[in-house]
Structures are given as C-alpha cells and as structure tokens.
Amino acid sequence: MSPDRLIYMANQIGKFFQSQGHDKAVPGIADHIRKFWDPRMRSAILAHLDTGGTGLDPDVMKAIEALKTGS
C-alpha cells in the first residue's frame, strides 16, 4: 500500500476521533491502528514517521509516535 494511501487512511481515523478532543483522540487513534491495521501497514506508517511524517495531522502524528514508543 502506498504511503499516500496510508496517510489518507490514518488522517481519516484522526478525523473520526477529533470530536473527542486531543486527550482522548490520540490514544483512540493509536488503539485503532494497533488493533485493525495489518502489521505491514503499521510498519509502513512508522517508517513514514521516521522520515518526518509529512502529511499526517498533528493528533495522528502523536498517535503514531505513541505506537512507536509502545505507550
């Protein structure tokens, strides 16, 4: 799957959780990606984060950082 598609999908998840506010959105996004994304998709979005995370919304970027650190 292309990085652009993963970015789009992650940002869509972020938009869903946005109404819950930052403190609930970030863990909600991370939990959704952890539970429902294929390991290859998670690896690809983590690799994208390592290159700067261009295109990711701020809460989505924080959620992916949390996945990376295991928090």
PQR file with spaces between the fields and no chain letter, atoms N, CA, C, O and H, PARSE charges and radii, in Angstrom:
ATOM       1  N    MET     1       0.850   -1.174    0.000 -0.4000 1.5000
ATOM       2  CA   MET     1       0.000    0.000    0.000 -0.0000 2.0000
ATOM       3  C    MET     1       0.893    1.233    0.000  0.5500 1.7000
ATOM       4  O    MET     1       1.911    1.276    0.692 -0.5500 1.4000
ATOM       5  N    SER     2       0.509    2.220   -0.771 -0.4000 1.5000
ATOM       6  CA   SER     2       1.344    3.419   -0.897 -0.0000 2.0000
ATOM       7  C    SER     2       1.304    4.263    0.377  0.5500 1.7000
ATOM       8  O    SER     2       0.303    4.267    1.094 -0.5500 1.4000
ATOM       9  H    SER     2      -0.318    2.185   -1.333  0.4000 1.0000
ATOM      10  N    PRO     3       2.394    4.977    0.655 -0.5600 1.5000
ATOM      11  CA   PRO     3       2.395    5.871    1.814  0.2800 2.0000
ATOM      12  C    PRO     3       1.266    6.896    1.755  0.5500 1.7000
ATOM      13  O    PRO     3       0.672    7.222    2.782 -0.5500 1.4000
ATOM      14  N    ASP     4       0.967    7.406    0.564 -0.4000 1.5000
ATOM      15  CA   ASP     4      -0.104    8.395    0.447 -0.0000 2.0000
ATOM      16  C    ASP     4      -1.440    7.813    0.902  0.5500 1.7000
ATOM      17  O    ASP     4      -2.224    8.496    1.560 -0.5500 1.4000
ATOM      18  H    ASP     4       1.450    7.141   -0.271  0.4000 1.0000
ATOM      19  N    ARG     5      -1.696    6.571    0.558 -0.4000 1.5000
ATOM      20  CA   ARG     5      -2.956    5.920    0.959 -0.0000 2.0000
ATOM      21  C    ARG     5      -2.983    5.709    2.468  0.5500 1.7000
ATOM      22  O    ARG     5      -4.021    5.908    3.100 -0.5500 1.4000
ATOM      23  H    ARG     5      -1.059    6.016    0.023  0.4000 1.0000
ATOM      24  N    LEU     6      -1.862    5.310    3.052 -0.4000 1.5000
ATOM      25  CA   LEU     6      -1.797    5.111    4.500 -0.0000 2.0000
ATOM      26  C    LEU     6      -1.988    6.432    5.238  0.5500 1.7000
ATOM      27  O    LEU     6      -2.674    6.482    6.259 -0.5500 1.4000
ATOM      28  H    LEU     6      -1.019    5.148    2.540  0.4000 1.0000
ATOM      29  N    ILE     7      -1.390    7.488    4.729 -0.4000 1.5000
ATOM      30  CA   ILE     7      -1.544    8.823    5.331 -0.0000 2.0000
ATOM      31  C    ILE     7      -3.018    9.224    5.293  0.5500 1.7000
ATOM      32  O    ILE     7      -3.568    9.697    6.287 -0.5500 1.4000
ATOM      33  H    ILE     7      -0.832    7.448    3.900  0.4000 1.0000
ATOM      34  N    TYR     8      -3.646    9.029    4.136 -0.4000 1.5000
ATOM      35  CA   TYR     8      -5.061    9.363    3.993 -0.0000 2.0000
ATOM      36  C    TYR     8      -5.902    8.573    5.004  0.5500 1.7000
ATOM      37  O    TYR     8      -6.748    9.138    5.696 -0.5500 1.4000
ATOM      38  H    TYR     8      -3.199    8.645    3.329  0.4000 1.0000
ATOM      39  N    MET     9      -5.658    7.273    5.076 -0.4000 1.5000
ATOM      40  CA   MET     9      -6.435    6.420    5.984 -0.0000 2.0000
ATOM      41  C    MET     9      -6.218    6.835    7.447  0.5500 1.7000
ATOM      42  O    MET     9      -7.176    6.921    8.214 -0.5500 1.4000
ATOM      43  H    MET     9      -4.970    6.814    4.514  0.4000 1.0000
ATOM      44  N    ALA    10      -4.980    7.086    7.826 -0.4000 1.5000
ATOM      45  CA   ALA    10      -4.680    7.484    9.202 -0.0000 2.0000
ATOM      46  C    ALA    10      -5.349    8.818    9.531  0.5500 1.7000
ATOM      47  O    ALA    10      -5.894    8.987   10.621 -0.5500 1.4000
ATOM      48  H    ALA    10      -4.201    7.016    7.202  0.4000 1.0000
ATOM      49  N    ASN    11      -5.309    9.758    8.600 -0.4000 1.5000
ATOM      50  CA   ASN    11      -5.944   11.050    8.837 -0.0000 2.0000
ATOM      51  C    ASN    11      -7.463   10.922    8.923  0.5500 1.7000
ATOM      52  O    ASN    11      -8.100   11.667    9.668 -0.5500 1.4000
ATOM      53  H    ASN    11      -4.866    9.621    7.714  0.4000 1.0000
ATOM      54  N    GLN    12      -8.050    9.995    8.176 -0.4000 1.5000
ATOM      55  CA   GLN    12      -9.496    9.752    8.271 -0.0000 2.0000
ATOM      56  C    GLN    12      -9.847    9.218    9.662  0.5500 1.7000
ATOM      57  O    GLN    12     -10.852    9.622   10.247 -0.5500 1.4000
ATOM      58  H    GLN    12      -7.533    9.390    7.571  0.4000 1.0000
ATOM      59  N    ILE    13      -9.029    8.321   10.185 -0.4000 1.5000
ATOM      60  CA   ILE    13      -9.238    7.822   11.544 -0.0000 2.0000
ATOM      61  C    ILE    13      -9.144    8.986   12.522  0.5500 1.7000
ATOM      62  O    ILE    13      -9.948    9.101   13.447 -0.5500 1.4000
ATOM      63  H    ILE    13      -8.212    7.993    9.710  0.4000 1.0000
ATOM      64  N    GLY    14      -8.160    9.843   12.308 -0.4000 1.5000
ATOM      65  CA   GLY    14      -7.996   11.018   13.156 -0.0000 2.0000
ATOM      66  C    GLY    14      -9.213   11.925   13.134  0.5500 1.7000
ATOM      67  O    GLY    14      -9.619   12.445   14.174 -0.5500 1.4000
ATOM      68  H    GLY    14      -7.507    9.750   11.556  0.4000 1.0000
ATOM      69  N    LYS    15      -9.796   12.119   11.966 -0.4000 1.5000
ATOM      70  CA   LYS    15     -10.987   12.957   11.855 -0.0000 2.0000
ATOM      71  C    LYS    15     -12.156   12.361   12.639  0.5500 1.7000
ATOM      72  O    LYS    15     -12.944   13.095   13.236 -0.5500 1.4000
ATOM      73  H    LYS    15      -9.466   11.697   11.121  0.4000 1.0000
ATOM      74  N    PHE    16     -12.267   11.042   12.639 -0.4000 1.5000
ATOM      75  CA   PHE    16     -13.317   10.386   13.403 -0.0000 2.0000
ATOM      76  C    PHE    16     -13.173   10.693   14.898  0.5500 1.7000
ATOM      77  O    PHE    16     -14.161   10.996   15.568 -0.5500 1.4000
ATOM      78  H    PHE    16     -11.626   10.446   12.154  0.4000 1.0000
ATOM      79  N    PHE    17     -11.958   10.616   15.413 -0.4000 1.5000
ATOM      80  CA   PHE    17     -11.717   10.811   16.841 -0.0000 2.0000
ATOM      81  C    PHE    17     -11.588   12.278   17.243  0.5500 1.7000
ATOM      82  O    PHE    17     -11.581   12.587   18.434 -0.5500 1.4000
ATOM      83  H    PHE    17     -11.156   10.370   14.869  0.4000 1.0000
ATOM      84  N    GLN    18     -11.486   13.178   16.284 -0.4000 1.5000
ATOM      85  CA   GLN    18     -11.236   14.599   16.551 -0.0000 2.0000
ATOM      86  C    GLN    18     -12.255   15.214   17.510  0.5500 1.7000
ATOM      87  O    GLN    18     -11.889   16.033   18.353 -0.5500 1.4000
ATOM      88  H    GLN    18     -11.492   12.928   15.316  0.4000 1.0000
ATOM      89  N    SER    19     -13.512   14.835   17.394 -0.4000 1.5000
ATOM      90  CA   SER    19     -14.559   15.436   18.230 -0.0000 2.0000
ATOM      91  C    SER    19     -14.399   15.085   19.707  0.5500 1.7000
ATOM      92  O    SER    19     -15.013   15.722   20.563 -0.5500 1.4000
ATOM      93  H    SER    19     -13.809   14.170   16.709  0.4000 1.0000
ATOM      94  N    GLN    20     -13.585   14.084   20.011 -0.4000 1.5000
ATOM      95  CA   GLN    20     -13.382   13.680   21.398 -0.0000 2.0000
ATOM      96  C    GLN    20     -12.323   14.508   22.116  0.5500 1.7000
ATOM      97  O    GLN    20     -12.111   14.346   23.318 -0.5500 1.4000
ATOM      98  H    GLN    20     -13.086   13.567   19.316  0.4000 1.0000
ATOM      99  N    GLY    21     -11.666   15.385   21.387 -0.4000 1.5000
ATOM     100  CA   GLY    21     -10.612   16.193   21.979 -0.0000 2.0000
ATOM     101  C    GLY    21      -9.277   15.459   21.971  0.5500 1.7000
ATOM     102  O    GLY    21      -9.229   14.230   21.920 -0.5500 1.4000
ATOM     103  H    GLY    21     -11.838   15.516   20.411  0.4000 1.0000
ATOM     104  N    HIS    22      -8.207   16.225   22.021 -0.4000 1.5000
ATOM     105  CA   HIS    22      -6.841   15.704   21.902 -0.0000 2.0000
ATOM     106  C    HIS    22      -6.542   14.573   22.887  0.5500 1.7000
ATOM     107  O    HIS    22      -5.967   13.554   22.505 -0.5500 1.4000
ATOM     108  H    HIS    22      -8.247   17.223   22.062  0.4000 1.0000
ATOM     109  N    ASP    23      -6.931   14.748   24.153 -0.4000 1.5000
ATOM     110  CA   ASP    23      -6.570   13.770   25.188 -0.0000 2.0000
ATOM     111  C    ASP    23      -7.182   12.391   24.963  0.5500 1.7000
ATOM     112  O    ASP    23      -6.610   11.387   25.389 -0.5500 1.4000
ATOM     113  H    ASP    23      -7.399   15.576   24.463  0.4000 1.0000
ATOM     114  N    LYS    24      -8.325   12.329   24.307 -0.4000 1.5000
ATOM     115  CA   LYS    24      -8.943   11.031   24.002 -0.0000 2.0000
ATOM     116  C    LYS    24      -8.667   10.605   22.572  0.5500 1.7000
ATOM     117  O    LYS    24      -8.629    9.411   22.276 -0.5500 1.4000
ATOM     118  H    LYS    24      -8.789   13.145   23.962  0.4000 1.0000
ATOM     119  N    ALA    25      -8.474   11.568   21.688 -0.4000 1.5000
ATOM     120  CA   ALA    25      -8.275   11.255   20.271 -0.0000 2.0000
ATOM     121  C    ALA    25      -6.965   10.504   20.043  0.5500 1.7000
ATOM     122  O    ALA    25      -6.944    9.485   19.352 -0.5500 1.4000
ATOM     123  H    ALA    25      -8.505   12.538   21.929  0.4000 1.0000
ATOM     124  N    VAL    26      -5.885   10.997   20.615 -0.4000 1.5000
ATOM     125  CA   VAL    26      -4.569   10.394   20.357 -0.0000 2.0000
ATOM     126  C    VAL    26      -4.544    8.913   20.759  0.5500 1.7000
ATOM     127  O    VAL    26      -4.150    8.079   19.944 -0.5500 1.4000
ATOM     128  H    VAL    26      -5.902   11.825   21.177  0.4000 1.0000
ATOM     129  N    PRO    27      -4.952    8.556   21.988 -0.5600 1.5000
ATOM     130  CA   PRO    27      -4.952    7.126   22.307  0.2800 2.0000
ATOM     131  C    PRO    27      -5.977    6.333   21.490  0.5500 1.7000
ATOM     132  O    PRO    27      -5.757    5.157   21.200 -0.5500 1.4000
ATOM     133  N    GLY    28      -7.089    6.963   21.120 -0.4000 1.5000
ATOM     134  CA   GLY    28      -8.087    6.287   20.302 -0.0000 2.0000
ATOM     135  C    GLY    28      -7.559    5.951   18.917  0.5500 1.7000
ATOM     136  O    GLY    28      -7.791    4.857   18.403 -0.5500 1.4000
ATOM     137  H    GLY    28      -7.268    7.918   21.356  0.4000 1.0000
ATOM     138  N    ILE    29      -6.850    6.895   18.319 -0.4000 1.5000
ATOM     139  CA   ILE    29      -6.246    6.679   17.001 -0.0000 2.0000
ATOM     140  C    ILE    29      -5.207    5.562   17.091  0.5500 1.7000
ATOM     141  O    ILE    29      -5.194    4.642   16.273 -0.5500 1.4000
ATOM     142  H    ILE    29      -6.662    7.784   18.736  0.4000 1.0000
ATOM     143  N    ALA    30      -4.346    5.659   18.087 -0.4000 1.5000
ATOM     144  CA   ALA    30      -3.287    4.657   18.250 -0.0000 2.0000
ATOM     145  C    ALA    30      -3.893    3.268   18.463  0.5500 1.7000
ATOM     146  O    ALA    30      -3.427    2.289   17.880 -0.5500 1.4000
ATOM     147  H    ALA    30      -4.356    6.406   18.751  0.4000 1.0000
ATOM     148  N    ASP    31      -4.917    3.186   19.286 -0.4000 1.5000
ATOM     149  CA   ASP    31      -5.553    1.907   19.564 -0.0000 2.0000
ATOM     150  C    ASP    31      -6.196    1.325   18.304  0.5500 1.7000
ATOM     151  O    ASP    31      -6.097    0.125   18.048 -0.5500 1.4000
ATOM     152  H    ASP    31      -5.295    3.981   19.759  0.4000 1.0000
ATOM     153  N    HIS    32      -6.846    2.170   17.530 -0.4000 1.5000
ATOM     154  CA   HIS    32      -7.476    1.705   16.293 -0.0000 2.0000
ATOM     155  C    HIS    32      -6.426    1.150   15.326  0.5500 1.7000
ATOM     156  O    HIS    32      -6.603    0.072   14.759 -0.5500 1.4000
ATOM     157  H    HIS    32      -6.927    3.145   17.738  0.4000 1.0000
ATOM     158  N    ILE    33      -5.347    1.889   15.145 -0.4000 1.5000
ATOM     159  CA   ILE    33      -4.295    1.434   14.225 -0.0000 2.0000
ATOM     160  C    ILE    33      -3.667    0.142   14.755  0.5500 1.7000
ATOM     161  O    ILE    33      -3.399   -0.772   13.975 -0.5500 1.4000
ATOM     162  H    ILE    33      -5.204    2.765   15.605  0.4000 1.0000
ATOM     163  N    ARG    34      -3.434    0.055   16.038 -0.4000 1.5000
ATOM     164  CA   ARG    34      -2.840   -1.151   16.645 -0.0000 2.0000
ATOM     165  C    ARG    34      -3.747   -2.366   16.432  0.5500 1.7000
ATOM     166  O    ARG    34      -3.265   -3.450   16.103 -0.5500 1.4000
ATOM     167  H    ARG    34      -3.651    0.797   16.671  0.4000 1.0000
ATOM     168  N    LYS    35      -5.055   -2.188   16.618 -0.4000 1.5000
ATOM     169  CA   LYS    35      -5.992   -3.306   16.537 -0.0000 2.0000
ATOM     170  C    LYS    35      -6.337   -3.725   15.113  0.5500 1.7000
ATOM     171  O    LYS    35      -6.464   -4.916   14.828 -0.5500 1.4000
ATOM     172  H    LYS    35      -5.447   -1.308   16.885  0.4000 1.0000
ATOM     173  N    PHE    36      -6.488   -2.752   14.218 -0.4000 1.5000
ATOM     174  CA   PHE    36      -7.104   -3.048   12.931 -0.0000 2.0000
ATOM     175  C    PHE    36      -6.186   -2.971   11.715  0.5500 1.7000
ATOM     176  O    PHE    36      -6.562   -3.420   10.633 -0.5500 1.4000
ATOM     177  H    PHE    36      -6.385   -1.784   14.449  0.4000 1.0000
ATOM     178  N    TRP    37      -5.005   -2.416   11.873 -0.4000 1.5000
ATOM     179  CA   TRP    37      -4.095   -2.345   10.727 -0.0000 2.0000
ATOM     180  C    TRP    37      -3.200   -3.577   10.697  0.5500 1.7000
ATOM     181  O    TRP    37      -2.718   -4.049   11.727 -0.5500 1.4000
ATOM     182  H    TRP    37      -4.700   -2.051   12.752  0.4000 1.0000
ATOM     183  N    ASP    38      -2.998   -4.070    9.510 -0.4000 1.5000
ATOM     184  CA   ASP    38      -2.082   -5.165    9.259 -0.0000 2.0000
ATOM     185  C    ASP    38      -0.674   -4.749    9.722  0.5500 1.7000
ATOM     186  O    ASP    38      -0.320   -3.577    9.598 -0.5500 1.4000
ATOM     187  H    ASP    38      -3.390   -3.687    8.674  0.4000 1.0000
ATOM     188  N    PRO    39       0.128   -5.672   10.245 -0.5600 1.5000
ATOM     189  CA   PRO    39       1.485   -5.306   10.690  0.2800 2.0000
ATOM     190  C    PRO    39       2.317   -4.603    9.607  0.5500 1.7000
ATOM     191  O    PRO    39       3.120   -3.724    9.917 -0.5500 1.4000
ATOM     192  N    ARG    40       2.126   -4.987    8.346 -0.4000 1.5000
ATOM     193  CA   ARG    40       2.867   -4.315    7.265 -0.0000 2.0000
ATOM     194  C    ARG    40       2.450   -2.860    7.121  0.5500 1.7000
ATOM     195  O    ARG    40       3.277   -1.994    6.835 -0.5500 1.4000
ATOM     196  H    ARG    40       1.474   -5.701    8.093  0.4000 1.0000
ATOM     197  N    MET    41       1.162   -2.594    7.322 -0.4000 1.5000
ATOM     198  CA   MET    41       0.676   -1.213    7.252 -0.0000 2.0000
ATOM     199  C    MET    41       1.252   -0.395    8.412  0.5500 1.7000
ATOM     200  O    MET    41       1.691    0.741    8.229 -0.5500 1.4000
ATOM     201  H    MET    41       0.490   -3.297    7.555  0.4000 1.0000
ATOM     202  N    ARG    42       1.242   -0.993    9.608 -0.4000 1.5000
ATOM     203  CA   ARG    42       1.815   -0.289   10.772 -0.0000 2.0000
ATOM     204  C    ARG    42       3.295   -0.009   10.550  0.5500 1.7000
ATOM     205  O    ARG    42       3.767    1.090   10.838 -0.5500 1.4000
ATOM     206  H    ARG    42       0.886   -1.916    9.757  0.4000 1.0000
ATOM     207  N    SER    43       4.020   -0.978   10.050 -0.4000 1.5000
ATOM     208  CA   SER    43       5.449   -0.773    9.779 -0.0000 2.0000
ATOM     209  C    SER    43       5.672    0.340    8.780  0.5500 1.7000
ATOM     210  O    SER    43       6.585    1.150    8.937 -0.5500 1.4000
ATOM     211  H    SER    43       3.636   -1.871    9.816  0.4000 1.0000
ATOM     212  N    ALA    44       4.838    0.383    7.750 -0.4000 1.5000
ATOM     213  CA   ALA    44       4.989    1.412    6.715 -0.0000 2.0000
ATOM     214  C    ALA    44       4.690    2.802    7.262  0.5500 1.7000
ATOM     215  O    ALA    44       5.385    3.757    6.915 -0.5500 1.4000
ATOM     216  H    ALA    44       4.096   -0.276    7.623  0.4000 1.0000
ATOM     217  N    ILE    45       3.670    2.938    8.112 -0.4000 1.5000
ATOM     218  CA   ILE    45       3.349    4.269    8.643 -0.0000 2.0000
ATOM     219  C    ILE    45       4.406    4.687    9.668  0.5500 1.7000
ATOM     220  O    ILE    45       4.700    5.875    9.795 -0.5500 1.4000
ATOM     221  H    ILE    45       3.105    2.163    8.395  0.4000 1.0000
ATOM     222  N    LEU    46       4.977    3.735   10.394 -0.4000 1.5000
ATOM     223  CA   LEU    46       6.080    4.053   11.314 -0.0000 2.0000
ATOM     224  C    LEU    46       7.314    4.493   10.529  0.5500 1.7000
ATOM     225  O    LEU    46       8.017    5.417   10.939 -0.5500 1.4000
ATOM     226  H    LEU    46       4.739    2.769   10.291  0.4000 1.0000
ATOM     227  N    ALA    47       7.573    3.842    9.417 -0.4000 1.5000
ATOM     228  CA   ALA    47       8.699    4.244    8.564 -0.0000 2.0000
ATOM     229  C    ALA    47       8.464    5.641    8.013  0.5500 1.7000
ATOM     230  O    ALA    47       9.399    6.434    7.907 -0.5500 1.4000
ATOM     231  H    ALA    47       7.002    3.092    9.084  0.4000 1.0000
ATOM     232  N    HIS    48       7.222    5.943    7.662 -0.4000 1.5000
ATOM     233  CA   HIS    48       6.905    7.286    7.170 -0.0000 2.0000
ATOM     234  C    HIS    48       7.140    8.321    8.272  0.5500 1.7000
ATOM     235  O    HIS    48       7.651    9.408    8.002 -0.5500 1.4000
ATOM     236  H    HIS    48       6.463    5.298    7.748  0.4000 1.0000
ATOM     237  N    LEU    49       6.773    7.992    9.497 -0.4000 1.5000
ATOM     238  CA   LEU    49       7.016    8.886   10.626 -0.0000 2.0000
ATOM     239  C    LEU    49       8.513    9.142   10.777  0.5500 1.7000
ATOM     240  O    LEU    49       8.928   10.268   11.053 -0.5500 1.4000
ATOM     241  H    LEU    49       6.358    7.109    9.716  0.4000 1.0000
ATOM     242  N    ASP    50       9.323    8.098   10.597 -0.4000 1.5000
ATOM     243  CA   ASP    50      10.775    8.228   10.716 -0.0000 2.0000
ATOM     244  C    ASP    50      11.367    9.179    9.675  0.5500 1.7000
ATOM     245  O    ASP    50      12.440    9.746    9.883 -0.5500 1.4000
ATOM     246  H    ASP    50       8.985    7.183   10.374  0.4000 1.0000
ATOM     247  N    THR    51      10.666    9.348    8.562 -0.4000 1.5000
ATOM     248  CA   THR    51      11.153   10.268    7.526 -0.0000 2.0000
ATOM     249  C    THR    51      10.540   11.657    7.662  0.5500 1.7000
ATOM     250  O    THR    51      10.699   12.498    6.777 -0.5500 1.4000
ATOM     251  H    THR    51       9.794    8.887    8.393  0.4000 1.0000
ATOM     252  N    GLY    52       9.843   11.898    8.762 -0.4000 1.5000
ATOM     253  CA   GLY    52       9.292   13.223    9.022 -0.0000 2.0000
ATOM     254  C    GLY    52       7.788   13.268    9.164  0.5500 1.7000
ATOM     255  O    GLY    52       7.257   14.226    9.726 -0.5500 1.4000
ATOM     256  H    GLY    52       9.714   11.216    9.481  0.4000 1.0000
ATOM     257  N    GLY    53       7.083   12.264    8.672 -0.4000 1.5000
ATOM     258  CA   GLY    53       5.637   12.207    8.841 -0.0000 2.0000
ATOM     259  C    GLY    53       4.855   13.227    8.036  0.5500 1.7000
ATOM     260  O    GLY    53       3.749   13.604    8.423 -0.5500 1.4000
ATOM     261  H    GLY    53       7.515   11.486    8.216  0.4000 1.0000
ATOM     262  N    THR    54       5.413   13.678    6.926 -0.4000 1.5000
ATOM     263  CA   THR    54       4.756   14.683    6.099 -0.0000 2.0000
ATOM     264  C    THR    54       3.334   14.253    5.745  0.5500 1.7000
ATOM     265  O    THR    54       3.103   13.120    5.322 -0.5500 1.4000
ATOM     266  H    THR    54       6.311   13.371    6.611  0.4000 1.0000
ATOM     267  N    GLY    55       2.391   15.168    5.925 -0.4000 1.5000
ATOM     268  CA   GLY    55       1.003   14.930    5.553 -0.0000 2.0000
ATOM     269  C    GLY    55       0.134   14.408    6.681  0.5500 1.7000
ATOM     270  O    GLY    55      -1.091   14.397    6.559 -0.5500 1.4000
ATOM     271  H    GLY    55       2.578   16.088    6.268  0.4000 1.0000
ATOM     272  N    LEU    56       0.740   13.977    7.774 -0.4000 1.5000
ATOM     273  CA   LEU    56      -0.049   13.471    8.890 -0.0000 2.0000
ATOM     274  C    LEU    56      -0.568   14.638    9.732  0.5500 1.7000
ATOM     275  O    LEU    56       0.166   15.581   10.028 -0.5500 1.4000
ATOM     276  H    LEU    56       1.735   13.986    7.873  0.4000 1.0000
ATOM     277  N    ASP    57      -1.842   14.558   10.112 -0.4000 1.5000
ATOM     278  CA   ASP    57      -2.413   15.560   11.004 -0.0000 2.0000
ATOM     279  C    ASP    57      -1.718   15.460   12.365  0.5500 1.7000
ATOM     280  O    ASP    57      -1.220   14.395   12.727 -0.5500 1.4000
ATOM     281  H    ASP    57      -2.438   13.792    9.871  0.4000 1.0000
ATOM     282  N    PRO    58      -1.682   16.571   13.123 -0.5600 1.5000
ATOM     283  CA   PRO    58      -0.933   16.569   14.396  0.2800 2.0000
ATOM     284  C    PRO    58      -1.330   15.457   15.374  0.5500 1.7000
ATOM     285  O    PRO    58      -0.450   14.797   15.928 -0.5500 1.4000
ATOM     286  N    ASP    59      -2.629   15.233   15.601 -0.4000 1.5000
ATOM     287  CA   ASP    59      -3.033   14.181   16.534 -0.0000 2.0000
ATOM     288  C    ASP    59      -2.658   12.801   16.010  0.5500 1.7000
ATOM     289  O    ASP    59      -2.297   11.912   16.781 -0.5500 1.4000
ATOM     290  H    ASP    59      -3.344   15.769   15.152  0.4000 1.0000
ATOM     291  N    VAL    60      -2.744   12.628   14.706 -0.4000 1.5000
ATOM     292  CA   VAL    60      -2.371   11.347   14.095 -0.0000 2.0000
ATOM     293  C    VAL    60      -0.873   11.110   14.277  0.5500 1.7000
ATOM     294  O    VAL    60      -0.447    9.998   14.591 -0.5500 1.4000
ATOM     295  H    VAL    60      -3.038   13.350   14.079  0.4000 1.0000
ATOM     296  N    MET    61      -0.091   12.146   14.081 -0.4000 1.5000
ATOM     297  CA   MET    61       1.354   12.016   14.260 -0.0000 2.0000
ATOM     298  C    MET    61       1.673   11.629   15.706  0.5500 1.7000
ATOM     299  O    MET    61       2.519   10.767   15.948 -0.5500 1.4000
ATOM     300  H    MET    61      -0.437   13.049   13.827  0.4000 1.0000
ATOM     301  N    LYS    62       0.998   12.263   16.661 -0.4000 1.5000
ATOM     302  CA   LYS    62       1.213   11.929   18.076 -0.0000 2.0000
ATOM     303  C    LYS    62       0.821   10.468   18.352  0.5500 1.7000
ATOM     304  O    LYS    62       1.503    9.763   19.096 -0.5500 1.4000
ATOM     305  H    LYS    62       0.311   12.963   16.464  0.4000 1.0000
ATOM     306  N    ALA    63      -0.280   10.030   17.745 -0.4000 1.5000
ATOM     307  CA   ALA    63      -0.725    8.649   17.948 -0.0000 2.0000
ATOM     308  C    ALA    63       0.295    7.655   17.387  0.5500 1.7000
ATOM     309  O    ALA    63       0.572    6.629   18.008 -0.5500 1.4000
ATOM     310  H    ALA    63      -0.834   10.602   17.140  0.4000 1.0000
ATOM     311  N    ILE    64       0.841    7.954   16.236 -0.4000 1.5000
ATOM     312  CA   ILE    64       1.816    7.054   15.628 -0.0000 2.0000
ATOM     313  C    ILE    64       3.117    7.064   16.430  0.5500 1.7000
ATOM     314  O    ILE    64       3.784    6.038   16.556 -0.5500 1.4000
ATOM     315  H    ILE    64       0.616    8.787   15.731  0.4000 1.0000
ATOM     316  N    GLU    65       3.467    8.222   16.967 -0.4000 1.5000
ATOM     317  CA   GLU    65       4.632    8.286   17.858 -0.0000 2.0000
ATOM     318  C    GLU    65       4.398    7.402   19.080  0.5500 1.7000
ATOM     319  O    GLU    65       5.312    6.717   19.540 -0.5500 1.4000
ATOM     320  H    GLU    65       2.925    9.056   16.865  0.4000 1.0000
ATOM     321  N    ALA    66       3.161    7.418   19.608 -0.4000 1.5000
ATOM     322  CA   ALA    66       2.830    6.587   20.770 -0.0000 2.0000
ATOM     323  C    ALA    66       2.944    5.104   20.411  0.5500 1.7000
ATOM     324  O    ALA    66       3.411    4.303   21.220 -0.5500 1.4000
ATOM     325  H    ALA    66       2.418    7.974   19.234  0.4000 1.0000
ATOM     326  N    LEU    67       2.518    4.740   19.201 -0.4000 1.5000
ATOM     327  CA   LEU    67       2.670    3.346   18.768 -0.0000 2.0000
ATOM     328  C    LEU    67       4.137    2.957   18.725  0.5500 1.7000
ATOM     329  O    LEU    67       4.516    1.853   19.115 -0.5500 1.4000
ATOM     330  H    LEU    67       2.138    5.391   18.544  0.4000 1.0000
ATOM     331  N    LYS    68       4.946    3.877   18.248 -0.4000 1.5000
ATOM     332  CA   LYS    68       6.383    3.604   18.108 -0.0000 2.0000
ATOM     333  C    LYS    68       7.029    3.369   19.475  0.5500 1.7000
ATOM     334  O    LYS    68       7.871    2.484   19.629 -0.5500 1.4000
ATOM     335  H    LYS    68       4.638    4.774   17.931  0.4000 1.0000
ATOM     336  N    THR    69       6.633    4.159   20.450 -0.4000 1.5000
ATOM     337  CA   THR    69       7.245    4.044   21.774 -0.0000 2.0000
ATOM     338  C    THR    69       6.551    3.009   22.641  0.5500 1.7000
ATOM     339  O    THR    69       7.022    2.685   23.731 -0.5500 1.4000
ATOM     340  H    THR    69       5.950    4.878   20.325  0.4000 1.0000
ATOM     341  N    GLY    70       5.429    2.492   22.156 -0.4000 1.5000
ATOM     342  CA   GLY    70       4.701    1.486   22.917 -0.0000 2.0000
ATOM     343  C    GLY    70       3.876    2.040   24.048  0.5500 1.7000
ATOM     344  O    GLY    70       3.445    1.295   24.929 -0.5500 1.4000
ATOM     345  H    GLY    70       5.046    2.756   21.271  0.4000 1.0000
ATOM     346  N    SER    71       3.641    3.382   24.037 -0.4000 1.5000
ATOM     347  CA   SER    71       2.831    3.955   25.114 -0.0000 2.0000
ATOM     348  C    SER    71       1.394    4.089   24.733  0.5500 1.7000
ATOM     349  O    SER    71       0.584    4.556   25.534 -0.5500 1.4000
ATOM     350  H    SER    71       3.991    3.987   23.322  0.4000 1.0000
